[in-house]
Amino acid sequence: MSKSLIGGSFPTSSGSRAAGFKSETQQGPDLGRRLVNALNQKLDTGYRYVVLVGTDCPGLGQGQVVQGIRLLPEYDLVVGPATDGGFYLAGFSGPWDSILQGINWGTNRVLEQVIENARRSRLKWKLLEEKSDLDTFEDLRMLVQMIRLGTIQLHTPTGKRLALLAISLVNKYTTGS
């Protein structure tokens, strides 16, 4: 029986952890090294599939993560693209850490560079639905607007907490209170 690992936290609507999901802290001096370390550590301990997720994507639900897992037997790499040019989820079915090398982390070219590395490595890859993540104050403002317009679904207590924090911060720093 193969093992799968999810990096991140996916509590259910009751607040308890969803069955089969495990959260671990990544190790390393920067995002790229933390991702590589997490991937290699889990593959080295017998995991067949590893899915790493960001914790700053309030619209991410358990369904997208499960979709990524279900695609991994068919694809080498599954990526959830973020609207800012990065990604909120990266699923691996093998030791493809080379695709995380030479990336300009924190730029709008992260996804483009990862996909280019995957192409160069001749990996079979699949993109999931694009979602917004939270990196800047403007992202918080956009989240608040999406909440007010009803154009985002918040699937987890973590997403709901991020939304409440966003509303509070945007209100505080745009009204001067």
N, C-alpha and C positions, 0 to 999 in steps of 0.2 A: 504494500500500500504506500503510495507516495504521500509526502507531506507538503502542505502549502503554508505559507506565512504571509500575513498581512502586516505591514508596518503602518501604524496609525491607530486610531481609536474609533470604533463604530458601535456606540451604545445603542440599544433598542429604544423604542419610544418610552419604555418604563425606566430607562436609565441604566439597565444592566447591560453587560457586554453581550454582543451577539455571539451565538455559538460558532466556534471555529475561527474566530478572529482573535488575534493576539497583537498586543502593542508592545514595542520595545524602543528604547532610546538608541538613537544612532550615535556612533563615535567617529570623531574626526574634526580637523580644524576648519573645514569649509563644507559647503553643501555637496559638492562633487565627491569629495573624499568620504563623507558620511554615507552617501548613497552607494558608492563602490564597496565600502566596508560592510554595510548591511547586506548587500546582495551576496558578496563572496562568503561572508560568515554563514549565512543561511544555506547557501548551496553546498558549502564545505561540510555542513552538519546533516546533510541528507535531504534537504528540501528540494523538491523537483520544480516547484513554481514559487516565485517570490513576487509579491505585489507591494510596492512602496507608495504611500499616499501622503500628500501634504495635509496639514491640519488647518489650513487657511482657506478652505473652499466650502463655504456654508451651504451651497446647493448640492454638495456631494452626498449621495445616499448609499446605503448598503447595496442597492440594486446595481449601480454602476460598478462597484467593486466586484460583485458576483459576476457581472457580465465580463469584466476583464479576466477573471479567473477561468470562466468557461471558454474563453477564446484562446487561452494559453496552450492547450494541447495542439491547436492548429497553427499558432503563430509563435515566433521567437520573442517578439516584443509587442506589448499592447500599451498604448500611451493615451492618457486623457489630456487633451490640449487645453491650456488656459487661454483666455482671451488676450492676455498680455504678451503672448509669444513664448510662455513657459509651459509647464505641465503640472497637473494636480495628481496624476497617477502614472506610475510606470510599472508594468508587469513583465517579468522575465521568465522564460522557460529554459534558461541555460546561462552559462557564464559569459554573458555579453557585456561585461563591464567596460570593454573598450569603447562602447558607444557613448560612455559618460566622460571620456577623456577629451581634452581640448575644447571644452565648452566655456563660453563666456557667461558664467552664471550671473543671474540678476539682470540680464538684458532681454530685449524682445526677440533675440535670435536663438534662445535656448532650444526650443522645440525644433526649429529649422536645422540647427547643428546636430541634435540628437538623431533626427531622421536621416540627415546626410551621412552620419557615421553608420547608421544601420544599413543604408543603401550600399555604402562602400564595403561593409562587412557581408553583404549579400544576405541580410537577415530578412525574414518575412515579418512584416509589421502591420499593425492595424491601429487606426485612431478611433477613440471613443467620441462621445458627444463633447463639444466644446463647452467649458464652464468658466465662470469668473472666479478668481481667487482674490485675496485681500493682501496687497503689498503696500499700498499708499493711502493717504487720507482721501484722495479722489476715489479710490476703490470703495472706501467706506461710504462716501456720499452716493455712489452708484448703487451700492447694496441697499441703502435706505430708500432710494428712489424705486428700486425694483420691489421692495417690500410694500411700499405705499401703492404701487401700481398693480401689485399682485402677480408680477411676472416671474417670481422665484418661489420655489417650494423648498422649505427648510425641513429636511428629512430626519434630522437627529437632534437630540438635546444640545450637542456641541454647536451645531449650525444655528440653533435658536439662541443660544447664549452669545454667539458671535454677532448675531443680528441685533440683539438687545444692546450689546456693547457698542456696536456701530451707531445705532440710533442715539444713544447717550452721548457719544463723543462728537458726532456731527452736530447735534443740538447744542452741546456745550461750546464748541469752537466756532460755530457759525452764528450764534446769537449773542456770544460774549458773556454768557452767564457762568 
